[in-house]
Amino acid sequence: MQTMPEGGEAAAREPQPQPQPQPQPRAYPAPCLKSLTTNDKYETPPVVIDEILRYVPRDALVWEPFVGSGASTAHLQMRGFSTTRGTRRDFFQQRTAPEGAILISNPPYSTKERVFAHLAELGVQRFALLLPLETLGTRFLSNFRARMSTKLQLLVFSGTRLRFLSPTGTDHPRRRVPFTCAWFCWGLDLPSTLEFAEVRT
């Protein structure tokens, strides 16, 4: 007859520790703006464009390389600005910047690093890009800033977060984007390096 070691019966009855569930990464509610496919094509509300146009000379030629449905270009023209898409339909195939133009655009966010690299390659000095504010902390932006002769200026949309237009340039998605947006500007005459705006979208 085998004997159980002292304390063995109590140890046998002691419950074994259960594995703890691992925390899951945070999932943002859809639509999370700017993925590589359809969500990369959400477009800029007119009131957001109007905020940056305060700092663009009325006689300026506006270069809008990411036209999408054309709603932003139509709004720029309605405001009295001359516009161009450039000489190529694909921005990344553009070999020179349109002479004297100011680039104003909301690029596909999945391509923003490539956009800055191509702007540097073209030597563009005057532009405004609508981007997530978190872009400010990226290495590629830090490298780009070091190459520029003028300083970065920010026009930040504070308060309620933005709702962009659908790919058709018309209706709004139900939910707002889960991040703060800003116009990242070079060569424009903002009153200071950091400005704020509040709009209803």
N, C-alpha and C positions, 0 to 999 in steps of 0.2 A: 504494500500500500504506500503510495507516494504521499508525502506531507507537503503542504503549502508553506512557503517561507513566511516568516513573521511579517504581518502587514500586507501580505499578498492578496487576501480576500478584499480588503478595503481598496487596494490599488486596482483590483479587477473591476470593482463597482464604480470607480471614479470616472466621470465622463471625460472623454477625450476632447481637446480643444478643436473647434471647428475653424476651417480656413476663412479669413476675412475677405469680403469682396473687394476687388481693386477699384479705386475711383476711376470713373470714365471721363474722357476729355469732354469739355463743355461743347454742346451743340447749339449753334445759333439758330434762331427761327428763320425759316425761309420767307422771302427770298434773300439770301445772303449775297449781296451785290458782287458782281464781277468774278464769276468762275470762267473757265475756259470756253464754255459753250454759250447757250442762250443768255444766261445771266451775265455774260460779259458785255451785253449790249444795252443795258439799261441807260436811259438818256437823261439829260440835264433839264430840270424844270426851268421855265423861263425866268422866274424870280431869282433863281440862283445865278443865271447868266447876267441878269441886270445888275447884280451887286458888283461884279467885276467890271462891267462896262462903265461904271462911274470913273474908272481910272484909265480908260482907253480913249485917246483922241478921236474926235468924231470923224475926222478925215482919214483915219487909219484903215489900211487894208488888213482884214482879219483872216488869218490862215486857220482853217478848221479841217485838219486832216482826217479826223475820225467822225465822219458825217452821220453814220448810222442811217436812220430813216430820213434825215434831212430836216428834222424839226428844229434843231438848234440853228442851222444855217438860215432857215426861213425866218427865225426870230431875230437873228442878227441883221438880216436885210430889212426886216420890218422896222428895226430901230435905226435904220439909215446907214448901216455900215456896208461897205463893199467887202465881199468875201471871195476866198479862193480855197480850193481843195489841194492845190499844188499841181505838179505836172504828172504825178503818179497816183493811181487809186490806192496803192499800198504805201503807207507812210514810210515803211522801212526800205522801200525801193527808191525813195526820193533822194536824189544826189546833191541837190542844192536847195536852200531855203528860198521861198519867193521873196524877191527883192523888196525891202522896206516893210514887210508884213509883220504883224504881231500874232503869234500863235495863241489862240484861245481854245481850249479843248478839254473834254472829259474823256481821257483815253481808257481803253479796256484795262482794268486794274491788274489783270493777270500779266500784262505786258509792261508794267510801269518801269521796271528796271531797264528793259530794252529801249523804251521811249527815251529815258534820260541818256542812255549810251548813244543813241542816234542823234539826239539834240546836240550832244557834245561833238560828235563827228561832223555835224553840219555847221557847228559854230553859231547856233542860234543864241541871241543875247536878250531878246524881248519876248516873253511868253508868260502865260498863266495856265496851269494845269489843275484841274479839280481832282483831288486825291484824298484818301483817308489820312487823317492827321498823324496816325502812327507811322506813316512814311518818313516822318521827320527823324525817326531813330534808326533808319537803315544805313548800312555801310555804303551802299551805292549812292545814296543821296549825299552823304558826307564827302565822298570822293568827287562827286559832281560839283558841290559847292566850292571845293578847293580849287577847281579849274576855272570858276567863273570870275570875271572882273567886277561884277556887281553883286550886291548882297541879296540874299533871299528875303522876301517879304511874304507874310502870311495874312490871308483874310479868312478867319476861322468862323464857321457857322456854329454859334453857341445856342444854348437853350434846347429846343426840340430838335431831335435828329431828323435828317432829311428823308423824304420819300422821293425816289426817282421815278421817271416815266418808264412805261413798258417799252419793249423794243420797237413798237409802232410809233413811239413819240407822243402818245395820247394819254391813256388812262394811267392812274397810279396803282402800284401794288398795295395790298392792305397794310402791310407792316413797314415800319421804318427800318433803315439800315442800322445795324448794331454797332456803329462807330461814328465818331465825329469827322466831318469833312472840312476841307479848307482849300482855298485857291493858293497854290504855290506859285509865287510870282517873281520874275526877274525883269528888270528894266522898265517897270511901271512906276508911276509916281504915287504910290500909296503914302498917306501922311506919316506913317511910321512903319517899323519892321513887323509890328503885330497889330492887326486890326480885327474887329469882331463885327459880325452881322447876325441879325435874327430875321428869319423869313418863315412864312407859312407854306408848307407843301402838302 
